[in-house]
Amino acid sequence: MNINLTMISQAVAFAIFIWFTVRFVWPPLRIAIETRQKTIADGLAAADRGKHDLELAAKRSADTIREAKDKAAAIVAEADKRAARIVEDAKESARVEADKVYAGKISELEHDTERARSALRDRVAELAVAGAEKILRREVNAAVHADMLSGLKQDL
């Protein structure tokens, strides 16, 4: 064997191998590599978009929670105001009712007082007539002296 022929045949075989690899093996590998690079790049971009969307969703949820808390606080404040207003209305209603009851009782008391005064006048008039009768030792007729007795009642 000749070493030169071996080297030349190996160089030719290597050249054929390189040509075959460049022609038939390398294009599918390059396409697969480019496809994989594109898939990885798309995945990274999607991850970045997902991360950004997650941050936006977290901000929106925090805003929504804050708004809900503000609304709840406003509703509670309104309920407190309404409760205070209801209590004040009830107090005013009770005050008006108490004033009515007080006025009614005052009127009833005045009426009772007037009735008692009238009864007292009648009784004093009877006692005066009885006293006068005893003094005079004779009977005084109430029907005959009705004018005089009513005048006495008015004076008392």
MODELLER restraints for C-alpha pairs under 7 A, 6 or more apart:
rsr = mdl.restraints
at = mdl.atoms
rsr.add(forms.Gaussian(group=physical.xy_distance, feature=features.Distance(at['CA:121:A'], at['CA:153:A']), mean=5.55, stdev=0.5))
rsr.add(forms.Gaussian(group=physical.xy_distance, feature=features.Distance(at['CA:121:A'], at['CA:156:A']), mean=6.44, stdev=0.5))
rsr.add(forms.Gaussian(group=physical.xy_distance, feature=features.Distance(at['CA:122:A'], at['CA:153:A']), mean=6.89, stdev=0.5))
rsr.add(forms.Gaussian(group=physical.xy_distance, feature=features.Distance(at['CA:125:A'], at['CA:149:A']), mean=6.74, stdev=0.5))
rsr.add(forms.Gaussian(group=physical.xy_distance, feature=features.Distance(at['CA:125:A'], at['CA:152:A']), mean=6.98, stdev=0.5))
rsr.add(forms.Gaussian(group=physical.xy_distance, feature=features.Distance(at['CA:125:A'], at['CA:153:A']), mean=6.52, stdev=0.5))
rsr.add(forms.Gaussian(group=physical.xy_distance, feature=features.Distance(at['CA:133:A'], at['CA:139:A']), mean=5.55, stdev=0.5))
rsr.add(forms.Gaussian(group=physical.xy_distance, feature=features.Distance(at['CA:133:A'], at['CA:140:A']), mean=6.02, stdev=0.5))
